[in-house]
Amino acid sequence: MDVPDWTREYFERGYAQRWGLKAPTSQVEHEVSGLWKLLQISPKSRVLDVGCGHGRHALVLAGRGVEVIGIDFAVALLNRARHLAADLGTRGRWVRGDMRQLPFRSGCASAAIVMDALGFFDTEEENEAVLLEAARVLKSGGRLALKVVNGGAVLDAFREAAGEERDGVVVTISRTLTFNPLRMTEKISIRGSRGHGEYERRQRLYLVEELRATLERLRFFIAGVFADPQGTPFERASTTIWIVAHRDRDDERNRDHRRGNRTTTLRGRAT
């Protein structure tokens, strides 16, 4: 799978060293309660978690009876999701695949979520492909929920250096910004009980107006823009942007025709 070296190194090793890949917290449970309403899903729904990581949101959804399919490129994160699912007694399907080219047929899902997983590719076209693919797999009337860090809040309180310490792990971070488009690059040093390493992390930052305009240009219909999944109105100081959107199925049928119906089955390479 063609991903940048920094992406592979950070998400296969550094992410686990930094965060510990714990089971879903009460905060994730709270977020899923909000997503349940925003996405208008039920226990009979099929939900795709695009860029699922170690399955935080997917595991909670599965625990509520939803048919969940999580997709990510990082083997280490998918393996952890599987182990957590076994520990929690929940069912989920974990597929290794490319967010830019989902290995699922069009219209196969009731809803899709992209939680803190947009903006980690090097070009605008690749990041937009993630959105277009998430839309393609939705059934008619299906909704996409998107969560990203609020780039405006990052700019307003930008710090070139930062540090974290939790669970015996010390993390030091140095940051730089580039513009047009807005992107943050972090040099991350990790020392602690879960291992040591030096990593790079690059992230496309979005302002709310810019992200909304991008979705509309890609022919999404915006159902709402919030500060959290409980529907709190978004403000400049909000730390995160939550957007719920959908697309017209006629757009997707036309796009499938242009693609030559490349994706025909709901199969992927499980790990």
PEQUIRA-V409730 format. One record per residue. N is the residue number from 1. NEAR is the number of other ideal C-beta (glycine too) atoms within 8 Angstrom. D_LAST is the distance of its C-alpha to the last C-alpha in Angstrom with 2 decimals. Layout:
BEGIN
((N NEAR D_LAST) (N NEAR D_LAST))
END
This chain:
BEGIN
((1 6 14.14) (2 3 17.62) (3 6 17.82) (4 8 20.68) (5 5 20.56) (6 10 21.53) (7 10 18.64) (8 11 16.06) (9 12 18.18) (10 13 18.90) (11 13 15.64) (12 11 13.63) (13 12 16.60) (14 14 19.63) (15 13 18.42) (16 13 17.37) (17 12 20.63) (18 11 22.60) (19 6 21.49) (20 8 19.97) (21 9 17.12) (22 6 19.21) (23 7 19.02) (24 9 20.58) (25 8 24.24) (26 5 27.30) (27 6 27.36) (28 11 24.00) (29 10 25.37) (30 9 28.47) (31 11 26.69) (32 13 24.83) (33 10 28.25) (34 12 29.57) (35 14 26.74) (36 9 27.30) (37 8 30.83) (38 15 30.31) (39 14 27.73) (40 6 29.77) (41 10 26.91) (42 4 27.15) (43 6 25.09) (44 4 24.86) (45 11 23.27) (46 11 19.90) (47 17 18.85) (48 17 16.39) (49 16 15.61) (50 14 15.52) (51 14 14.55) (52 16 13.42) (53 13 12.92) (54 11 12.34) (55 17 13.41) (56 11 17.13) (57 15 18.63) (58 15 15.97) (59 17 16.30) (60 12 20.06) (61 13 20.08) (62 14 18.08) (63 8 20.64) (64 9 23.31) (65 5 22.12) (66 11 20.62) (67 8 17.84) (68 15 15.34) (69 16 12.51) (70 15 11.15) (71 16 10.23) (72 12 10.17) (73 11 10.00) (74 11 9.70) (75 8 6.80) (76 10 9.34) (77 17 10.03) (78 17 6.83) (79 9 6.79) (80 12 10.41) (81 17 10.25) (82 11 8.71) (83 8 11.43) (84 13 14.00) (85 14 13.54) (86 7 14.27) (87 7 17.13) (88 9 18.54) (89 4 18.32) (90 8 16.87) (91 6 14.64) (92 14 12.20) (93 8 9.52) (94 16 6.78) (95 13 6.39) (96 13 6.37) (97 13 10.03) (98 9 13.61) (99 13 15.86) (100 8 18.76) (101 9 17.70) (102 14 15.66) (103 12 14.20) (104 13 16.13) (105 9 19.68) (106 10 22.57) (107 11 23.88) (108 10 20.95) (109 14 20.90) (110 10 23.69) (111 16 22.85) (112 16 20.65) (113 15 20.52) (114 14 20.21) (115 10 20.83) (116 8 21.86) (117 11 19.60) (118 13 22.37) (119 9 24.30) (120 10 22.00) (121 10 22.58) (122 5 25.73) (123 6 27.57) (124 7 28.87) (125 6 27.70) (126 10 24.03) (127 13 24.30) (128 10 26.19) (129 11 23.62) (130 16 21.19) (131 16 23.97) (132 10 24.83) (133 13 21.37) (134 14 21.09) (135 15 24.51) (136 12 23.78) (137 14 21.22) (138 17 23.76) (139 9 26.11) (140 6 29.81) (141 5 30.74) (142 12 27.22) (143 14 27.08) (144 16 25.13) (145 16 25.28) (146 14 25.13) (147 11 25.59) (148 12 26.65) (149 11 28.90) (150 12 32.51) (151 12 33.62) (152 9 37.23) (153 12 36.96) (154 11 35.31) (155 10 38.24) (156 8 40.81) (157 6 39.70) (158 8 38.20) (159 6 38.11) (160 6 37.61) (161 8 36.63) (162 7 34.84) (163 8 33.62) (164 9 31.47) (165 6 31.56) (166 5 29.62) (167 7 28.45) (168 5 29.92) (169 15 28.18) (170 9 30.49) (171 12 29.39) (172 9 31.86) (173 12 31.50) (174 8 33.72) (175 13 33.60) (176 7 35.11) (177 10 35.51) (178 7 35.96) (179 6 37.31) (180 4 37.30) (181 6 34.53) (182 13 34.20) (183 11 31.49) (184 11 31.00) (185 12 29.83) (186 11 29.22) (187 10 29.47) (188 14 27.80) (189 10 28.65) (190 16 26.90) (191 7 28.55) (192 11 27.89) (193 5 26.36) (194 9 22.72) (195 7 23.52) (196 6 25.46) (197 10 24.87) (198 6 26.41) (199 13 24.54) (200 10 25.42) (201 10 24.42) (202 12 25.81) (203 11 26.16) (204 13 28.14) (205 12 30.49) (206 13 31.90) (207 10 35.26) (208 11 35.37) (209 6 37.89) (210 9 35.91) (211 13 32.63) (212 11 34.55) (213 8 36.34) (214 11 33.15) (215 12 31.75) (216 9 35.12) (217 6 35.36) (218 11 32.06) (219 7 33.83) (220 12 32.20) (221 7 34.46) (222 11 34.37) (223 8 34.62) (224 8 34.94) (225 9 34.61) (226 14 34.43) (227 11 34.20) (228 11 31.79) (229 13 30.22) (230 8 33.35) (231 10 35.30) (232 8 37.31) (233 6 39.11) (234 10 37.76) (235 6 40.11) (236 6 40.32) (237 6 39.55) (238 12 36.43) (239 7 33.50) (240 10 30.94) (241 15 31.14) (242 14 29.70) (243 13 30.19) (244 14 29.74) (245 12 30.19) (246 12 29.88) (247 12 30.81) (248 7 33.03) (249 9 31.24) (250 6 33.83) (251 10 32.52) (252 14 29.02) (253 9 30.47) (254 8 32.46) (255 10 29.51) (256 10 27.50) (257 8 30.58) (258 6 30.66) (259 8 27.02) (260 5 27.90) (261 7 25.41) (262 5 22.57) (263 12 19.90) (264 5 20.73) (265 7 17.87) (266 7 15.40) (267 4 12.51) (268 10 9.49) (269 7 6.58) (270 7 3.78) (271 9 0.00))
END
